[in-house]
C-alpha cells in the first residue's frame, strides 16, 4: 500500500466522517441536556466525548464485519473486485441521495438523574452508527487490516474532534453557527462524496 493510497483513503474517510459528525444531531442534544441538568461545560464535553467514542466503536465493529467478509471473498473475485467496491459505493451514495434528510432534533425530555441523562445520550448516539462510513470501509478490503486500522483511526479523530468542536463552540455562545442548510443537504453531500470515491477506486485501482 503506497503513501498515495494511504493519503487518499485517509482524506476520503476524514471528509465523510467529519461531515457526518458536524450535524446538530451529533452535538446539540448534549448542549440542551447539559443546560437542562445544570452541567458544567467540562462535564458536557466529557459526555459528548464518551458518546462519540461509543458511536465510533459501534461503527468500527460493523465495519470489521464488512471488511472480513470482503477479504474472504476477495481471492475469488479479484479481477472484478474494484468494480464490486465501486458498485457498493455508488449504491450507498444513491441511497444517501434519495433518503429523507435527518429531522431536526427535538428538545430532549427532562431526565430524572444525571446517570439517566448520560446513559440516554450515550446510547442514543452509540446505537446510531455512521452508515455512510461502511462504504469507506469497503475500500480497505483490498489493502487488508492495516488500511482498516487507518480508516478507523481517521473515523475516531474526525468524529471526536467535530463533536467536541461544535459542542464547545455552542457552549461558548457561538450562536452564529447555522448548520440548518447543511443538515438538510447532508445526504446529498455524502451521497456525491461516495460516488466520487467509487470513481477514484475504478480510475486509480485503489
Sine and cosine of phi, psi and omega as CSV:
sin_phi,cos_phi,sin_psi,cos_psi,sin_omega,cos_omega
0.00,0.00,0.89,-0.46,-0.08,-1.00
-0.98,0.18,0.23,-0.97,0.03,-1.00
-0.89,0.46,-0.58,0.81,0.01,-1.00
-0.90,0.43,-0.68,0.73,0.03,-1.00
-0.90,0.44,-0.71,0.70,0.02,-1.00
-0.84,0.54,-0.73,0.68,-0.03,-1.00
-0.90,0.43,-0.64,0.77,-0.01,-1.00
-0.90,0.43,-0.73,0.68,0.01,-1.00
-0.89,0.46,-0.69,0.72,-0.03,-1.00
-0.91,0.42,-0.68,0.74,-0.02,-1.00
-0.91,0.42,-0.70,0.72,0.02,-1.00
-0.90,0.44,-0.70,0.72,0.01,-1.00
-0.89,0.46,-0.67,0.74,-0.01,-1.00
-0.89,0.45,-0.69,0.73,-0.02,-1.00
-0.87,0.49,-0.76,0.65,-0.03,-1.00
-0.89,0.46,-0.73,0.69,-0.05,-1.00
-0.92,0.40,-0.69,0.73,-0.04,-1.00
-0.92,0.40,-0.70,0.72,0.01,-1.00
-0.87,0.49,-0.59,0.80,0.01,-1.00
-0.94,0.34,-0.64,0.77,-0.13,-0.99
-0.99,0.17,-0.29,0.96,-0.02,-1.00
-1.00,0.10,-0.05,1.00,0.01,-1.00
-0.93,0.36,0.56,-0.83,-0.05,-1.00
-0.83,0.56,-0.46,0.89,0.02,-1.00
-0.89,0.46,-0.29,0.96,-0.04,-1.00
-0.99,-0.15,-0.13,0.99,0.01,-1.00
-0.60,-0.80,-0.48,0.88,-0.03,-1.00
-0.88,0.47,-0.65,0.76,0.03,-1.00
-0.85,0.53,-0.54,0.84,0.00,-1.00
-0.94,0.35,-0.62,0.78,0.04,-1.00
-0.91,0.41,-0.72,0.69,-0.05,-1.00
-0.91,0.41,-0.73,0.69,0.00,-1.00
-0.92,0.38,-0.62,0.78,0.03,-1.00
-0.87,0.50,-0.67,0.74,0.04,-1.00
-0.92,0.39,-0.65,0.76,0.01,-1.00
-0.88,0.47,-0.63,0.78,-0.05,-1.00
-1.00,0.03,-0.13,0.99,-0.01,-1.00
0.97,0.26,0.49,0.87,-0.01,-1.00
-0.96,0.28,0.43,-0.90,0.17,-0.99
-0.96,0.26,0.25,-0.97,0.04,-1.00
-0.88,0.48,-0.62,0.79,0.00,-1.00
-0.89,0.46,-0.67,0.75,0.00,-1.00
-0.93,0.37,-0.65,0.76,0.02,-1.00
-0.88,0.48,-0.71,0.71,0.02,-1.00
-0.91,0.41,-0.59,0.81,0.03,-1.00
-0.90,0.43,-0.67,0.74,0.03,-1.00
-0.92,0.40,-0.64,0.77,0.04,-1.00
-0.89,0.46,-0.65,0.76,0.02,-1.00
-0.90,0.43,-0.68,0.74,0.01,-1.00
-0.88,0.47,-0.70,0.72,0.00,-1.00
-0.91,0.41,-0.62,0.79,0.00,-1.00
-0.90,0.43,-0.60,0.80,0.03,-1.00
-0.92,0.39,-0.66,0.75,0.06,-1.00
-0.89,0.46,-0.66,0.75,0.03,-1.00
-0.86,0.52,-0.72,0.69,0.00,-1.00
-0.92,0.39,-0.69,0.73,-0.05,-1.00
-0.86,0.50,-0.68,0.73,-0.01,-1.00
-0.93,0.37,-0.63,0.78,0.05,-1.00
-0.90,0.43,-0.67,0.74,0.02,-1.00
-0.90,0.44,-0.65,0.76,0.00,-1.00
-0.86,0.50,-0.74,0.67,0.02,-1.00
-0.93,0.37,-0.61,0.79,0.02,-1.00
-0.89,0.46,-0.58,0.81,0.03,-1.00
-0.90,0.44,-0.61,0.80,0.04,-1.00
-0.91,0.41,-0.69,0.72,0.01,-1.00
-0.86,0.51,-0.72,0.69,-0.03,-1.00
-0.93,0.37,-0.66,0.75,-0.02,-1.00
-0.89,0.47,-0.70,0.72,0.02,-1.00
-0.91,0.42,-0.66,0.75,0.00,-1.00
-0.90,0.43,-0.65,0.76,0.01,-1.00
-0.92,0.39,-0.55,0.83,0.02,-1.00
-0.92,0.39,-0.55,0.83,-0.04,-1.00
-1.00,0.01,-0.27,0.96,-0.12,-0.99
-0.84,0.54,-0.71,0.71,-0.05,-1.00
-0.85,0.53,-0.62,0.79,-0.02,-1.00
-0.97,0.22,-0.34,0.94,-0.11,-0.99
-0.88,-0.47,0.39,0.92,-0.19,-0.98
-0.81,0.59,-0.74,0.67,-0.09,-1.00
-0.94,0.33,-0.35,0.94,0.00,-1.00
-0.97,-0.26,0.02,1.00,-0.25,-0.97
-0.91,0.42,-0.68,0.74,-0.03,-1.00
-0.89,0.45,-0.52,0.85,0.02,-1.00
-0.95,0.30,-0.56,0.83,0.06,-1.00
-0.92,0.40,-0.70,0.71,0.03,-1.00
-0.89,0.45,-0.71,0.71,0.02,-1.00
-0.88,0.47,-0.64,0.76,0.02,-1.00
-0.89,0.45,-0.65,0.76,0.04,-1.00
-0.91,0.42,-0.65,0.76,0.03,-1.00
-0.90,0.45,-0.69,0.73,0.03,-1.00
-0.90,0.44,-0.68,0.73,0.00,-1.00
-0.87,0.49,-0.70,0.72,0.02,-1.00
-0.92,0.38,-0.60,0.80,0.06,-1.00
-0.89,0.45,-0.69,0.72,0.03,-1.00
-0.90,0.44,-0.62,0.78,0.06,-1.00
-0.86,0.50,-0.71,0.71,0.01,-1.00
-0.90,0.44,-0.60,0.80,-0.02,-1.00
-0.93,0.36,-0.48,0.88,-0.11,-0.99
-0.98,-0.20,-0.24,0.97,-0.04,-1.00
-0.98,0.20,0.34,-0.94,0.01,-1.00
-0.95,0.32,0.68,-0.73,0.00,-1.00
-0.90,0.44,0.42,-0.91,0.02,-1.00
-0.85,0.53,0.63,-0.77,0.09,-1.00
-0.97,0.26,0.43,-0.90,0.07,-1.00
-0.91,0.42,0.65,-0.76,0.00,-1.00
-0.93,0.38,0.73,-0.68,0.07,-1.00
-0.97,0.25,0.38,-0.92,0.07,-1.00
-0.87,0.49,0.75,-0.66,-0.07,-1.00
-0.93,0.36,0.43,-0.90,0.05,-1.00
-0.96,0.28,0.40,-0.92,0.07,-1.00
-0.93,0.36,0.73,-0.68,0.04,-1.00
-1.00,-0.08,0.44,-0.90,-0.05,-1.00
-0.99,0.12,-0.34,0.94,0.00,-1.00
-0.44,-0.90,0.34,-0.94,0.05,-1.00
-0.88,0.47,-0.60,0.80,0.00,-1.00
-0.88,0.47,-0.69,0.72,0.02,-1.00
-0.92,0.39,-0.60,0.80,0.01,-1.00
-0.90,0.43,-0.73,0.68,0.00,-1.00
-0.89,0.46,-0.73,0.68,-0.02,-1.00
-0.87,0.49,-0.67,0.74,-0.01,-1.00
-0.90,0.44,-0.70,0.72,-0.01,-1.00
-0.92,0.39,-0.68,0.73,-0.02,-1.00
-0.91,0.41,-0.71,0.70,0.00,-1.00
-0.92,0.40,-0.60,0.80,0.00,-1.00
-0.82,0.57,-0.69,0.72,-0.04,-1.00
-1.00,0.06,-0.61,0.80,-0.03,-1.00
-0.86,0.51,-0.67,0.74,-0.06,-1.00
-1.00,0.09,0.19,0.98,0.07,-1.00
-0.84,-0.54,0.97,0.23,-0.07,-1.00
-0.90,0.44,0.34,-0.94,0.05,-1.00
-0.98,0.19,1.00,-0.01,-0.11,-0.99
-0.91,0.42,-0.49,0.87,0.01,-1.00
-0.90,0.44,-0.44,0.90,-0.05,-1.00
-0.96,0.26,-0.30,0.96,0.04,-1.00
-0.89,0.46,-0.56,0.83,0.07,-1.00
-0.90,0.43,-0.63,0.78,0.06,-1.00
-0.88,0.47,-0.66,0.75,-0.01,-1.00
-0.88,0.47,-0.48,0.88,0.00,-1.00
-0.90,0.44,-0.42,0.91,0.01,-1.00
-0.95,0.30,-0.25,0.97,0.01,-1.00
-1.00,0.09,-0.23,0.97,-0.10,-1.00
-0.86,0.51,-0.69,0.72,-0.03,-1.00
-0.92,0.39,-0.46,0.89,-0.12,-0.99
-0.97,-0.24,-0.02,1.00,0.13,-0.99
0.99,0.13,-0.22,-0.98,-0.11,-0.99
-0.92,0.40,-0.52,0.86,0.08,-1.00
-0.85,0.53,-0.66,0.75,0.03,-1.00
-0.92,0.38,-0.62,0.78,0.05,-1.00
-0.88,0.48,-0.69,0.73,0.01,-1.00
-0.89,0.45,-0.67,0.75,0.03,-1.00
-0.88,0.48,-0.74,0.67,-0.02,-1.00
-0.91,0.42,-0.56,0.83,0.04,-1.00
-0.93,0.38,-0.64,0.77,0.05,-1.00
-0.90,0.43,-0.64,0.76,0.04,-1.00
-0.90,0.44,-0.68,0.73,0.03,-1.00
-0.86,0.51,-0.72,0.69,0.01,-1.00
-0.88,0.48,-0.73,0.68,-0.04,-1.00
-0.89,0.46,-0.75,0.66,-0.05,-1.00
-0.92,0.40,-0.68,0.73,-0.06,-1.00
-0.93,0.38,-0.78,0.63,-0.03,-1.00
-0.90,0.44,-0.70,0.72,-0.03,-1.00
-0.90,0.43,-0.68,0.74,-0.01,-1.00
-0.91,0.41,-0.71,0.71,-0.03,-1.00
-0.91,0.42,-0.70,0.71,-0.01,-1.00
-0.94,0.35,-0.60,0.80,0.01,-1.00
-0.87,0.49,-0.78,0.63,-0.08,-1.00
-0.98,0.22,-0.50,0.87,0.13,-0.99
-0.90,0.43,-0.72,0.69,0.00,-1.00
-0.90,0.44,-0.68,0.73,0.02,-1.00
-0.89,0.46,-0.64,0.77,0.00,-1.00
-0.93,0.37,-0.68,0.74,0.05,-1.00
-0.89,0.47,-0.53,0.85,-0.01,-1.00
-0.98,0.19,-0.08,1.00,0.06,-1.00
1.00,-0.08,0.35,0.94,0.00,-1.00
-0.99,0.16,0.96,0.28,-0.08,-1.00
-0.98,0.18,0.01,1.00,0.07,-1.00
-0.97,0.26,-0.19,0.98,0.00,-1.00
-0.95,0.31,0.88,-0.48,0.02,-1.00
-0.77,-0.64,0.97,-0.24,-0.05,-1.00
-0.93,-0.37,0.27,0.96,-0.02,-1.00
-0.86,0.51,-0.72,0.70,-0.03,-1.00
-0.90,0.43,-0.63,0.78,0.02,-1.00
-0.91,0.41,-0.65,0.76,0.00,-1.00
-0.88,0.47,-0.64,0.77,0.00,-1.00
-0.92,0.40,-0.41,0.91,-0.06,-1.00
-0.96,-0.28,0.17,0.99,-0.05,-1.00
-0.82,0.58,-0.77,0.64,-0.05,-1.00
-0.88,0.48,-0.62,0.78,0.01,-1.00
-0.91,0.41,-0.72,0.70,-0.02,-1.00
-0.89,0.46,-0.76,0.65,-0.02,-1.00
-0.92,0.40,-0.61,0.79,0.00,-1.00
-0.87,0.49,-0.75,0.66,0.00,-1.00
-0.93,0.36,-0.54,0.84,0.04,-1.00
-0.90,0.45,-0.66,0.75,0.01,-1.00
-0.94,0.35,-0.62,0.78,0.05,-1.00
-0.91,0.41,-0.62,0.78,0.07,-1.00
-0.89,0.45,-0.64,0.77,0.05,-1.00
-0.88,0.48,-0.63,0.78,0.02,-1.00
-0.88,0.48,-0.67,0.74,0.02,-1.00
-0.90,0.43,-0.65,0.76,0.00,-1.00
-0.90,0.43,-0.65,0.76,0.02,-1.00
-0.86,0.50,-0.69,0.72,-0.04,-1.00
-0.95,0.32,-0.71,0.70,-0.09,-1.00
-0.93,0.38,-0.70,0.71,-0.08,-1.00
-0.98,-0.18,0.04,1.00,0.05,-1.00
0.80,0.60,0.76,0.65,-0.03,-1.00
-0.96,0.27,0.00,0.00,0.00,0.00
